[in-house]
Amino acid sequence: MRSIVPAILVTLVYVGFRVYGTRDRRLSKGLLMEAVAFALCSYVVMWLYRTFWLREGMSNYGDACPNGYEMAQDPANPQQQTCLPTGHQTFTIKEGFLGKKK
């Protein structure tokens, strides 16, 4: 159901532009069929774009998650992973350059 809403919005925008943005102000069956065909074509093109070319693989944290986070599937986009908080440390903290002095 979620994927049909953008197609309906595209159809409404197309009809609104043709009726109010051009000199031809008639709302006819032919115009509605043209708008539906335009929405279908744009839906297919955007689906192909998202499926084959849009391979972002973005994460806010880089390749490794910070301490207290665990890598998991992104709930918004199942094609990528993100870091989710675990509530406890996931690895021990190592001392860096500003650690204990000898």
N, C-alpha and C positions, 0 to 999 in steps of 0.2 A: 504494500500500500504506500510505503514511503517513496518509492521510486516513481509513482504516478503523479504525485503532487508537482514536481518540477515540470513535467510535461504539460500539465493543465495550466500552470503559470505561464509557460512559454506560449501556449495557445492564446491565452487571454492578452498577453502583451502584444503578440503579433496582430490580433484582431483590433486591439485598441489603437495600435500605431497606424494600421491601415485605415481605420474609420476616422480617427481624429487627427492623424498626422499627414494625410494626403487629401487631395481634392475630392476623391471618390468617397463619399460618406454613406454609401449603401452597405447594409449588413445583409449579405445573401448567403445562400447555402453553399455556393461555390467558394466564397471567401472562408467560410468555416471549414470546408474540406481542405482548402489550401493551407489554412492554419494548422489543422491536424496533421497534414503531411509534413509541414515544416517542423512541428514539434516531434514527430516520429523520427525524422532525419536527424534533428539535433540531439535527440536522446541516444540514437545509435552511435553518432559520432562521439559524443561525450563518454559513452560507455566504453567504446574502443580506446579512447584517450586514457581513461582511468585504468583500464585493464592492461594495456600493452605499453604505454609510454610513461605513465605517471608512477614511477618506482622511486619514491622519495626515500623511504627507509630512515626517516628522521627520528631522532630521539633527543631529548633535552640534555642528556648526560653524556653523550659520546658512546664509545664502545663498552665501557665498564660503568656499572652503577656505583654511586657513592655509598659509603658505609651506612647501613640501615635500610637500604633499598635492594630490591630483587628484580631481575629482568623477567617480564611477563608479556603476554600478548596484549596489545593495546585494545581496550574495549571499543574505542571509536573507529579504529581501522585495523581489521584483522590481518592485514598484510605487513604490519610492522610491529615492533616490540617497543616497550617503554619500561621505565623503572617505577615500581610501586613500593611504598613504604611497608616495612615488615614489623616495625615496632621494637626491634632489638638490633644489636650490631650484627652485621653479617660477616665481618672479618676483623681481626685484631689490628689495632692501630700501630704502625711502625713509626719509629722516630726518624725524622728527616734531618735536614741541615741544622735546624735550631734545637736539636735534641740535647741530651746530657753532654756537658763538656768534660773532657778528661783532665 
